[in-house]
Amino acid sequence: MTVWTERAPLPEARAEIGVAELGGEIHVLGGTLQAAGAPLWACARNTVYDPASDTWRERSPLPAPLSHAGVAVLDGLLYAVGGFLEPVHMRPRDSVFAYDPATDDWHVLPSLPEAIGSVAVAAAGGLLHVFGGRTSSRIVKLDTGPGGPELSAGFGTVSTHRTYDPRTRAWATATPVPGPARDHQGVAVLGDRVHLFGGRREDISDNLSRHDVYDTATGEWWAAAELPAPRSSGAYCVLDGRIRYVGGECSANGDAASFDAYTDAFEYDPGADAWTTLVPLPAPRHAFGAAAANGTAYFIGGAPKCGGGASTTVFALG
């Protein structure tokens, strides 16, 4: 039986991060830090994990702080798209940054047509695809209890599908995401097809299990096997031609204040169009990220309970 192992932890507890593999190493971008139980503003860190040595180091930071950014690698560059500057889903950004590992430099690219966070980003067919997300066009004040911090939350989820062509440095509009508008969804590329799975209609009480596939060759969408359970804000990556989706927000486990994240782990086989259940994550997590390198999938950071929180853990599954 495949088992989980722990690797060297993140230098600092972070959540709502962007994670991607580039050149055999794993970059952890931005995210929220945590202090005394209260979420802090987004950070600009670019922390890199070397699986071969099980060590971390810092590289050139993002040009601006980001949480909930979408990340993807295209033609050897690491892209960070959109995101939020403040909790909770507040002050969305229209920024697009590209990191060149050869020079350890970031480049500022043409902005998104709208400020947005919690987007799903994928590199496929020579383009950068940006799906769904949250514009925070509707603001709701949160009840944090007596003596709690003053916090508001941004809402406003969309079904947009935009593409960026690095050759022309231009944005275009593509076929929208089918079904309900969603954010915090999973995304993975298998060949010329982009898979979108899970996500939420703004609130964690309205998670989705749907699984939609976009064919970059034809511009068409179709439905694939749904996730075994509705999920959002989990971590996901592709390993050996299969999609892994782990954790998510949020599992009712008694009092609302003690709701845990999920520990479920699922794997999708595109040949069979079916999901199977893997060994559960050793601890509940949401708002974390994942990437595969050298035959192993790494699941990094995240929060154990609903809402805020952060961790340093790195769980690996071959």
N, C-alpha and C positions, 0 to 999 in steps of 0.2 A: 504494500500500500504506500502511495506517495504521502510524504509527511511534510509539515511545515517546519522551517527552521528560522531562527532569528539571526540577523546579521548586525554589523556595527550600526548603532543608532544615528539618526540625524543629530547634528551638533546642537540644534535647538528644536523645541516642540513647535510644530507648524501644522496647519490644516488649510483646506481650500487652495491647495497647491496645483501647479501644472507640472507634469512629469513626462519626460520623453527620453528615449535612448538615442544617442548620437555618437558614432564612432566607437561603439563598445562600452561607452560610459553612460551613466544615467544622470540627467540634469533635473534638479528640483527647483522650480521657479516660483518666486513670490510667495503668496499665501499669507495667512494671518498668524501672528504670534499670540501667545497666551500668557497672562500674568494675573495671579491672584483671582482666577476664575472669570476675569473679564476679558472680552476680546479686544485686541488692539488694532490699530490701523494696519493696512496691508504693508508688506515689506517688499523690498526689491532684490532679495538675495537670489543668487544663482549658485546653488550648492551642488557639487558634482560627486557622484559615487563611482568608485572603481571596483567592479565586482571581483576582479582578479586579485586585488590586494585587500579588499574589504575595508577601504578607507575613504574618507571624505576630504574635500578641499573646496575652497571658495574660488569662483571665477568672477569675471567682470559682471557687476550687478545689472539688473534691468535699468533702462533709462528712467523708469518711474515705478513707484510701488504698485503692485497688482495683487488682487485675490480673485479667485474664480475665473482666471484667464483660460482661454483655450490654447492648446499647444500642439504643434505638429512639426515634422521634419520634412523638408522638400529640397531636393538638389543639394544636400549637404549643409543646409542652413536650418537653424531652429527658430521657429516662429512663435511669438506670443501675441495673442489676439484678444482685444477687449479686456473685460474684467471690471472689478470694482475697487474703489479707493478706500471706502469706509464700510464698517458693518452697519446694518445687516443688509446686504445687497444695495448699498447706497453709493451714489456718485459713480455711475457706470462710465466707462471710458470707450473712446473710439480709436484708441491707439493700436498700431500694429508695429511690432519690433521684430527684427531678424538678427540672430546671433551667428557670427562666423567663428567656428572653433579654431581656425587657422591663425586668426589674428587676435582672438579673445576680445572682439569688438561687437557692439550692437549697432544696428542701422535703423533709423526711423523711416518707415515706409508710408505710402499714402493711407490716410485714415479710413476706417470703416464708414459707410454711409450714415450710420447712427451709432450712438454710444450704447453699449450693451455688454452684459456679463453672463456668466454661466452658459456660454455657447459650447457647442460641440464642433471641433475643428478637425479636419482630415486633409491629408495630401493624397490626391489621386488624379490620374489622367493629366498630370502636369500642372494641375491647378491646386490652389488652397480653397477648400470648401468650408463654409461657416454656416452651421445649421441652428435654427431656433435661438433660444436664449431669453434673457430678461432685460427689459429696457428701464425698469424702475420708474415708469411713468405715473404710477400710483403709489402714494406714500401712506403707510399706516403706522401710527405710534404704538409701540409695544408696551405691554404691562410687565414690568420687571420686578414688581413687588415693592413693599416698603423699603426705602433706602437704596433701592436698586438703581443702576445707571440709567440715564435717559437714552433710550434707543428707539429708532424708527426702522421700519423695513420697507424695502422697495419691491414693488410687484409690477406686472405688465409683461406677460410672456407672449412670444411671437412665433410664427411658423416660417419665417423667412429663410431663404437659402441663397447665400451670396458666394461668388467665386472671385478669387484674386489670381491674376495671371502675372507671374514674376517677369515675363518677357516684356509686357507692355506696361507693367506697373499700374494696372487698371482694375477696378471692381466692376462686376456685372451681376445681374440678378438671374437666378436659375429656378427650376421648378421647385415650388415650395414643399416643405415637409408635409406629408399627408397626415390626416387625422387631427387630433387636438393639438393646439399650440403647447409646447413643452420646453422646459429648461432642465438643467442638471441631468441630462441624459448621457448614456454611454455611446461611444463611437469607435468603430474599428474598420480597417481597410483590409479586404481580402481580394487580391487581384485588382480588377478595375471596378470593383463594387464597394460602396461604402455602406456599412451596417449601422443603423441607429436603433438603440434598444433602451427600454425603460424611460426614465425621466418623470417629471411631475407637471401637473397643471398648477403651477405656482406654489402649492402648499404640500407639505409632506404627508398630509392626510389624503392626498389624491395622487398617489403614485401610479405609474402605468407599467404594464407588462408587454406592450406591443413592441414589435420588431419590424422595422421597415428597411428595405434595401434599395439603394440608389445605384443605377447602372450608369457610369460615366460615359460609356460608349453610345448609349441611346437616349440618355436624359430621362429615363423612365424610373418610376418607383414601383415596388411590389411588396407584398407582405410575406414575411418569413415566420418561422416558428417563434412563438412568444416566449419571453422569459418564464421560468417556472413559477415566479411570483412577482407582483408589482414591486419595482425598486427604483430609487433615484439616489444620486450622490454616492454611488459606489465607485470602485476602482476597476479598471479594465485594461486589457492588453491582448495582443495576439502572440501565441506561442505555437510553433509547429503547425501553422495553418489553421489553428482553432482559436476562438475567442474565449477569454476567461473574464468573468464578471464576479466580483467579490464584494461583500458587505453592502452598505447602503443605509439610508435614513428613512424610516426610523421604526423600531420595533416596540410596540406597546408592552410594557412589562411592569404594570402596576401604576403607581402615581405618575402623573405626566412629567413631573420634575425628574423622575428616575428612568425615563424611557432610554433604553439602550439602542445603539445601532445594531445592524444585522451582522451575523457571522457567516451566512450562507456563501458558498462558492459554487459557481456554475460554469460549465464549459459547453461551447457551441461547436458542433461539427457541421460544416457547410455541406458536405457530401450527403449526410443523412438528414439535413435540415432538422436537427434535434439538439436539445440541451440535455446534459447529464449533470448530476450533482457530484461535487468533489468533497474532499475532506474540509470541514468548516475551518474558517479562520480562527486562530487561537484566542483572539479577543475581538469584541465588537468594534467596528470602525465605519465611519463615513467621512466624506470630505477629504479623502486621501487620493493618492495617485499610484499608477503602476506602469511598469515598462518591462520588457523582456530583453535579456542579454545573455549570450552564451548558453542557451538552452534552459534558462531559469527565469521565472517571472518574479519580480520584486514588487511588493506592495508597501508603500512608504507613508509615514506620518498619519494624519487624520485625527478624528475625534471619536471617543468611545460612546458618547451620549448625544441625544437630540440637541440641536442648536449649536452653541459654541463649544470650545474645547480644542485641544491639540495634543499631539503625542510625538515622540521621537522614534517610535518602533519601525523596524524594517523586517517584514516577514517575507520569506522566500519559499517558492514552491516550484519544483522541477517538472 
